Amino acid sequence: MSSTLRDSKLRLGIRREVKENMAARVVMLILILCAPKLAGAQVLTQSGVIQSWDAGRLQMTRAELTELLARFEQAGKSSEYSSAFKARAESEAALVRARLQDGDFQVGDQINVLIEGEYLDSAITLTVGPSRTVLLPGMGELPLSGVLRSELKEKVREFVTRYIRSPVIHTRTLIRLAVIGQVHRPGFHSIPAESLLSDAIMFAGGPTGVAKFSGARVERNGERIWDGRTFQNAVAEGRTLDQMSIRSGDQLIVPVDGGGSATLLRMLTIVPATVVAILGLVRAF
């Protein structure tokens, strides 16, 4: 094979890879734009607002979760709602109740910790052990049972204060999430807890051209905890993994759309002109 022909095939392969990557991101943008939009960071119910929170706060505090649990429990007992809606409220109440009781950290979770002035000013990665503790080198084991992600920074600061005066602490929690189905890189991905739900799909390379976004769901131990309209609303609102009470071991599943390219074509006809312009850039490659 001549060098000219090899170079031509190489350029063609690179062009195809770039086009596929851009197309995946365009498809993700289309799916998000087509999802139903809600006013503000709220979950709308049949007769009003059940949940609201500070959308600027990427992780839920204990006070916010406690208030949210009370609202869900009240909705689950109310005669104003349908049995299906009350079952949904009770399901979400169970997620929140488990967080408040057991905390967020699971065995195998990874935590990035930076203590300014220590460890050469670089973050160290800690893994949660079987007893739900992490080992801080030279300091001992820090228990995390019952601790929320939003409480981690203060928990580490209190622990480190025993050894260092007035420490400046930075922390980040990674969720080991299985993203499977119609994504370009299915498998387990370690994703920051403050990431958007839509970002979790992009961590896995974005949806394929035959992804059925309306059927996407999150499962825990084989049971669906987020699906259907509630899942789509969460994406439209820009909710984070933490705000959705997602934890390590959960599965984000994006199924195949039997309609294939025809379904995608129908979606393309209703997107804003800005998205059409992006598609024009993709075709230019």
RODO-2510 file (C-alpha; in nm, 4 decimals, decimal comma):
residues 285
     n   res          X          Y          Z
     1     m     0,0000     0,0000     0,0000
     2     s     0,1439     0,3386    -0,0990
     3     s     0,2180     0,6041     0,1637
     4     t    -0,0299     0,8367    -0,0082
     5     l    -0,3093     0,5821     0,0281
     6     r    -0,2180     0,5143     0,3930
     7     d    -0,2200     0,8881     0,4702
     8     s    -0,5570     0,9248     0,3003
     9     k    -0,7087     0,6413     0,5067
    10     l    -0,5584     0,7842     0,8258
    11     r    -0,7096     1,1271     0,7586
    12     l    -1,0434     0,9634     0,6811
    13     g    -1,0341     0,7684     1,0099
    14     i    -0,9505     1,0789     1,2123
    15     r    -1,2251     1,2754     1,0376
    16     r    -1,4772     0,9984     1,1100
    17     e    -1,3769     0,9820     1,4797
    18     v    -1,4064     1,3595     1,5217
    19     k    -1,7441     1,3577     1,3495
    20     e    -1,8744     1,0750     1,5717
    21     n    -1,7575     1,2521     1,8893
    22     m    -1,9191     1,5787     1,7854
    23     a    -2,2364     1,4001     1,6776
    24     a    -2,2632     1,2295     2,0170
    25     r    -2,2489     1,5649     2,1934
    26     v    -2,5026     1,7150     1,9548
    27     v    -2,7398     1,4242     2,0180
    28     m    -2,7019     1,4762     2,3944
    29     l    -2,7790     1,8465     2,3533
    30     i    -3,0853     1,7641     2,1436
    31     l    -3,2129     1,5183     2,4025
    32     i    -3,1762     1,7707     2,6831
    33     l    -3,3400     2,0494     2,4835
    34     c    -3,6314     1,8229     2,3955
    35     a    -3,6884     1,7202     2,7572
    36     p    -3,9770     1,9024     2,9291
    37     k    -3,8601     2,2191     3,1033
    38     l    -3,9746     2,3143     3,4513
    39     a    -3,9699     2,6572     3,6070
    40     g    -3,6884     2,6666     3,8579
    41     a    -3,5367     2,3817     4,0569
    42     q    -3,8618     2,2122     4,1491
    43     v    -4,0521     1,8894     4,1093
    44     l    -4,4105     1,9633     4,0050
    45     t    -4,6862     1,7473     4,1466
    46     q    -5,0498     1,7055     4,0481
    47     s    -5,1572     2,0004     4,2613
    48     g    -4,8459     2,1991     4,3437
    49     v    -4,4794     2,1932     4,4298
    50     i    -4,3475     1,9098     4,6428
    51     q    -3,9767     1,9811     4,6298
    52     s    -3,7606     2,2872     4,5969
    53     w    -3,3976     2,3451     4,6809
    54     d    -3,1086     2,5796     4,6224
    55     a    -3,0030     2,4875     4,2684
    56     g    -2,6704     2,6608     4,3282
    57     r    -2,5910     2,4129     4,6045
    58     l    -2,4579     2,1055     4,4282
    59     q    -2,4883     1,8789     4,7322
    60     m    -2,7891     1,8456     4,9610
    61     t    -2,7438     1,9425     5,3251
    62     r    -2,8919     1,7468     5,6157
    63     a    -3,1431     2,0253     5,6815
    64     e    -3,2591     2,0221     5,3173
    65     l    -3,2920     1,6439     5,3161
    66     t    -3,4858     1,6478     5,6426
    67     e    -3,7320     1,9041     5,5048
    68     l    -3,7609     1,7096     5,1806
    69     l    -3,8335     1,3861     5,3672
    70     a    -4,1133     1,5542     5,5627
    71     r    -4,2739     1,6758     5,2387
    72     f    -4,2559     1,3347     5,0753
    73     e    -4,3982     1,1626     5,3817
    74     q    -4,6831     1,4131     5,3962
    75     a    -4,7586     1,3616     5,0257
    76     g    -4,7542     0,9840     5,0717
    77     k    -5,0289     1,0076     5,3339
    78     s    -5,2398     1,2722     5,1614
    79     s    -5,5747     1,1864     5,0041
    80     e    -5,5252     1,4634     4,7457
    81     y    -5,2953     1,2517     4,5311
    82     s    -5,3376     0,9399     4,3209
    83     s    -5,2117     0,6047     4,4434
    84     a    -4,9408     0,6083     4,1743
    85     f    -4,8175     0,9497     4,2837
    86     k    -4,8181     0,8533     4,6517
    87     a    -4,6192     0,5410     4,5699
    88     r    -4,3634     0,7613     4,3939
    89     a    -4,3448     0,9959     4,6922
    90     e    -4,2933     0,7029     4,9274
    91     s    -4,0199     0,5663     4,7016
    92     e    -3,8305     0,8959     4,7012
    93     a    -3,8847     0,9294     5,0764
    94     a    -3,7136     0,5934     5,1209
    95     l    -3,4080     0,7188     4,9275
    96     v    -3,3824     1,0298     5,1436
    97     r    -3,4452     0,8374     5,4666
    98     a    -3,1620     0,5962     5,3853
    99     r    -2,9227     0,8861     5,3268
   100     l    -3,0085     1,0530     5,6554
   101     q    -2,9667     0,7290     5,8481
   102     d    -2,6700     0,5610     5,6783
   103     g    -2,4936     0,8531     5,5132
   104     d    -2,3740     0,8659     5,1534
   105     f    -2,0481     0,6760     5,1560
   106     q    -2,0308     0,3184     5,0321
   107     v    -1,7475     0,0669     5,0490
   108     g    -1,5156     0,1316     4,7525
   109     d    -1,6061     0,4995     4,7155
   110     q    -1,3142     0,7270     4,6325
   111     i    -1,2525     1,0631     4,7960
   112     n    -1,0036     1,3266     4,6862
   113     v    -0,8603     1,5223     4,9797
   114     l    -0,6282     1,8212     4,9615
   115     i    -0,4788     1,9612     5,2826
   116     e    -0,2975     2,2827     5,2007
   117     g     0,0607     2,2674     5,3162
   118     e     0,0529     1,8885     5,3504
   119     y     0,1166     1,6075     5,1018
   120     l     0,3131     1,8480     4,8820
   121     d    -0,0031     2,0515     4,8193
   122     s    -0,1404     1,7759     4,5945
   123     a    -0,4656     1,5896     4,6422
   124     i    -0,4538     1,2347     4,7717
   125     t    -0,7136     0,9751     4,6781
   126     l    -0,8661     0,7746     4,9631
   127     t    -1,0828     0,4643     4,9292
   128     v    -1,3658     0,3870     5,1710
   129     g    -1,2922     0,0566     5,3445
   130     p    -1,5246    -0,2262     5,4587
   131     s    -1,5963    -0,0506     5,7893
   132     r    -1,6853     0,2738     5,6058
   133     t    -1,3647     0,4463     5,7074
   134     v    -1,0795     0,6090     5,5160
   135     l    -0,7171     0,6071     5,6218
   136     l    -0,5478     0,9474     5,6296
   137     p    -0,1705     0,8804     5,6130
   138     g    -0,0001     0,9604     5,9403
   139     m    -0,3279     1,0443     6,1136
   140     g    -0,5372     0,7292     6,1322
   141     e    -0,8842     0,6173     6,0265
   142     l    -1,1661     0,8619     5,9735
   143     p    -1,5151     0,7071     6,0173
   144     l    -1,7715     0,8043     5,7524
   145     s    -2,0731     0,5991     5,8554
   146     g    -2,3770     0,8292     5,8636
   147     v    -2,1879     1,1173     5,6976
   148     l    -2,3384     1,3014     5,4001
   149     r    -2,1268     1,4207     5,1087
   150     s    -2,2090     1,7802     5,1999
   151     e    -2,0656     1,7131     5,5490
   152     l    -1,7403     1,5543     5,4345
   153     k    -1,5259     1,8691     5,4200
   154     e    -1,6125     1,9718     5,7766
   155     k    -1,5715     1,6130     5,8983
   156     v    -1,2204     1,5945     5,7531
   157     r    -1,1339     1,9388     5,8894
   158     e    -1,2387     1,8394     6,2438
   159     f    -1,0333     1,5208     6,2212
   160     v    -0,7210     1,6869     6,0779
   161     t    -0,7365     1,9660     6,3392
   162     r    -0,6117     1,7103     6,5922
   163     y    -0,2804     1,7067     6,4076
   164     i    -0,2585     2,0375     6,2185
   165     r    -0,3538     2,3825     6,3448
   166     s    -0,6169     2,5662     6,1357
   167     p    -0,5970     2,3375     5,8313
   168     v    -0,7415     2,4440     5,4962
   169     i    -0,9267     2,1467     5,3500
   170     h    -1,0626     2,0687     5,0039
   171     t    -1,2571     1,7500     4,9284
   172     r    -1,4324     1,5837     4,6362
   173     t    -1,6385     1,2653     4,6320
   174     l    -1,6472     1,0333     4,3326
   175     i    -1,9441     0,8052     4,2649
   176     r    -1,8669     0,4742     4,0915
   177     l    -2,1629     0,4591     3,8568
   178     a    -2,2387     0,1949     3,5950
   179     v    -2,3502     0,3655     3,2731
   180     i    -2,4707     0,0960     3,0361
   181     g    -2,6798     0,0490     2,7247
   182     q    -2,6754     0,2878     2,4291
   183     v    -2,3682     0,4952     2,5190
   184     h    -2,0336     0,4965     2,3406
   185     r    -1,8257     0,3796     2,6396
   186     p    -2,0471     0,1613     2,8611
   187     g    -1,9088     0,0428     3,1944
   188     f    -1,8205     0,1749     3,5388
   189     h    -1,7161     0,5396     3,5631
   190     s    -1,5967     0,7359     3,8660
   191     i    -1,7966     1,0593     3,8454
   192     p    -1,7883     1,3600     4,0842
   193     a    -2,1015     1,3660     4,3001
   194     e    -2,1717     1,7276     4,2048
   195     s    -2,1889     1,6391     3,8342
   196     l    -2,5138     1,6867     3,6446
   197     l    -2,7073     1,3753     3,5542
   198     s    -2,6534     1,4617     3,1869
   199     d    -2,2763     1,4803     3,2533
   200     a    -2,2844     1,1200     3,3742
   201     i    -2,4006     1,0132     3,0280
   202     m    -2,1255     1,2208     2,8666
   203     f    -1,8651     1,0554     3,0939
   204     a    -1,9617     0,7371     2,9094
   205     g    -1,9043     0,8984     2,5698
   206     g    -2,2568     1,0308     2,5187
   207     p    -2,5620     0,8516     2,3755
   208     t    -2,5506     0,6595     2,0503
   209     g    -2,7688     0,7531     1,7554
   210     v    -3,0304     0,4933     1,8554
   211     a    -3,0519     0,5810     2,2254
   212     k    -3,4039     0,6044     2,3660
   213     f    -3,3691     0,8877     2,6132
   214     s    -3,7330     0,8732     2,7224
   215     g    -3,6654     0,5199     2,8468
   216     a    -3,3472     0,6039     3,0408
   217     r    -3,3538     0,5065     3,4071
   218     v    -3,1490     0,4583     3,7223
   219     e    -3,1628     0,1248     3,9019
   220     r    -3,0433     0,0142     4,2452
   221     n    -3,0227    -0,3554     4,3287
   222     g    -3,2465    -0,4336     4,0319
   223     e    -3,5168    -0,1833     4,1288
   224     r    -3,5923     0,1367     3,9386
   225     i    -3,5396     0,4469     4,1497
   226     w    -3,5585     0,7050     3,8668
   227     d    -3,7329     0,6599     3,5338
   228     g    -3,9869     0,8028     3,2921
   229     r    -4,0930     1,1636     3,3275
   230     t    -3,9225     1,2074     3,6662
   231     f    -3,5896     1,1114     3,5095
   232     q    -3,6375     1,3467     3,2140
   233     n    -3,7456     1,6312     3,4424
   234     a    -3,4320     1,5832     3,6535
   235     v    -3,2159     1,6256     3,3429
   236     a    -3,4141     1,9302     3,2270
   237     e    -3,3757     2,0914     3,5700
   238     g    -3,0004     2,0337     3,5773
   239     r    -3,0073     1,8209     3,8916
   240     t    -2,6830     1,6723     4,0204
   241     l    -2,6177     1,3113     4,1151
   242     d    -2,6164     1,4145     4,4806
   243     q    -2,9490     1,5965     4,4520
   244     m    -3,0961     1,2746     4,3113
   245     s    -2,9592     1,0625     4,5996
   246     i    -2,7570     0,8508     4,3560
   247     r    -2,4772     0,6482     4,5123
   248     s    -2,2003     0,4117     4,4070
   249     g    -2,3251     0,0842     4,2656
   250     d    -2,6314     0,2374     4,1001
   251     q    -2,6843     0,1749     3,7292
   252     l    -2,7716     0,4412     3,4720
   253     i    -2,9319     0,2567     3,1805
   254     v    -2,9935     0,4084     2,8367
   255     p    -3,1987     0,1625     2,6261
   256     v    -3,2164     0,1297     2,2498
   257     d    -3,4850     0,3099     2,0520
   258     g    -3,6660     0,0739     1,8157
   259     g    -3,7356     0,3738     1,5907
   260     g    -3,3638     0,4193     1,5233
   261     s    -3,2624     0,6964     1,2886
   262     a    -3,6240     0,7753     1,2019
   263     t    -3,6922     0,8736     1,5613
   264     l    -3,3787     1,0865     1,5675
   265     l    -3,4881     1,2553     1,2456
   266     r    -3,8232     1,3477     1,3999
   267     m    -3,6382     1,5024     1,6950
   268     l    -3,4154     1,7044     1,4638
   269     t    -3,7190     1,8730     1,3149
   270     i    -3,8147     2,0366     1,6448
   271     v    -3,4813     2,1552     1,7815
   272     p    -3,3831     2,5232     1,7856
   273     a    -3,1897     2,6734     1,4988
   274     t    -2,8763     2,6844     1,7097
   275     v    -2,8655     2,3069     1,7209
   276     v    -2,9203     2,2875     1,3467
   277     a    -2,6203     2,5188     1,3071
   278     i    -2,4100     2,2822     1,5168
   279     l    -2,5146     1,9928     1,2964
   280     g    -2,3979     2,1953     1,0006
   281     l    -2,0537     2,2193     1,1576
   282     v    -2,0480     1,8438     1,2105
   283     r    -2,1324     1,7811     0,8433
   284     a    -1,8452     2,0096     0,7450
   285     f    -1,5885     1,7561     0,8669
***
